[in-house]
Amino acid sequence: MRLAARIAVAIAILAAVLAMVDCTGRFFRIDSCLDRGGRWDYDEDACDQAPTVPGLVPLQP
């Protein structure tokens, strides 16, 4: 394979790996939030630990 083709393949693989790492990291942040009893706010991209039902006391870890 020519050098230019090898470089193009390497860049494509690197881009795919970086995209997977970013998606995987976000998945685990959301999962961790839900495991702690929170809810994920997709608009804010943050965990909301406030009780969802009035009078509900969240479980302590």
Contact map, one row per residue, 1 for C-alpha under 8 A:
1110110000000000000000000000000000000000000000000000000000000
1111110000000000000000000000000000000000000000000000000000000
1111111000000000000000000000000000000000000000000000000000000
0111111100000000000000000000000000000000000000000000000000000
1111111110000000000000000000000000000000000000000000000000000
1111111111000000000000000000000000000000000000000000000000000
0011111111100000000000000000000000000000000000000000000000000
0001111111110000000000000000000000000000000000000000000000000
0000111111111000000000000000000000000000000000000000000000000
0000011111111100000000000000000000000000000000000000000000000
0000001111111110000000000000000000000000000000000000000000000
0000000111111111000000000000000000000000000000000000000000000
0000000011111111100000000000000000000000000000000000000000000
0000000001111111110000000000000000000000000000000000000000000
0000000000111111111000000000000000000000000000000000000000000
0000000000011111111100000000000000000000000000000000000000000
0000000000001111111110000000000000000000000000000000000000000
0000000000000111111111000000000000000000000000000000000000000
0000000000000011111111100000000000000000000000000000000000000
0000000000000001111111110000000000000000000000000000000000000
0000000000000000111111111000000000000000000000000000000000000
0000000000000000011111111100000000000000000000000000000000000
0000000000000000001111111110000000000000000000000000000000000
0000000000000000000111111111000000000000000000000000000000000
0000000000000000000011111111100000000000000000000000000000000
0000000000000000000001111111110000000000000000000000000000000
0000000000000000000000111111111000000000000000000000000000000
0000000000000000000000011111111100000000000000000000000000000
0000000000000000000000001111111110000000000000000000000000000
0000000000000000000000000111111111000001000000100000000000000
0000000000000000000000000011111111100000000000000000000000000
0000000000000000000000000001111111110000000000000000000000000
0000000000000000000000000000111111111111000000110000000000000
0000000000000000000000000000011111111111000000000000000000000
0000000000000000000000000000001111111100000000000000000000000
0000000000000000000000000000000111111100000000000000000000001
0000000000000000000000000000000011111110000000001000000001100
0000000000000000000000000000000011111111000000111110000000000
0000000000000000000000000000000011001111100000111000000000000
0000000000000000000000000000010011000111110011110000000000000
0000000000000000000000000000000000000011111111110000000000000
0000000000000000000000000000000000000001111111000000000000000
0000000000000000000000000000000000000000111110000000000000000
0000000000000000000000000000000000000000111111000000000000000
0000000000000000000000000000000000000001111111100000000000000
0000000000000000000000000000000000000001110111110000000000000
0000000000000000000000000000010010000111100011111000000000000
0000000000000000000000000000000010000111100001111100000000000
0000000000000000000000000000000000001110000000111110000000000
0000000000000000000000000000000000000100000000011111000000000
0000000000000000000000000000000000000100000000001111111111000
0000000000000000000000000000000000000000000000000111110100000
0000000000000000000000000000000000000000000000000011111100000
0000000000000000000000000000000000000000000000000011111100000
0000000000000000000000000000000000000000000000000010111110000
0000000000000000000000000000000000000000000000000011111111000
0000000000000000000000000000000000000000000000000010001111100
0000000000000000000000000000000000001000000000000010000111110
0000000000000000000000000000000000001000000000000000000011111
0000000000000000000000000000000000000000000000000000000001111
0000000000000000000000000000000000010000000000000000000000111
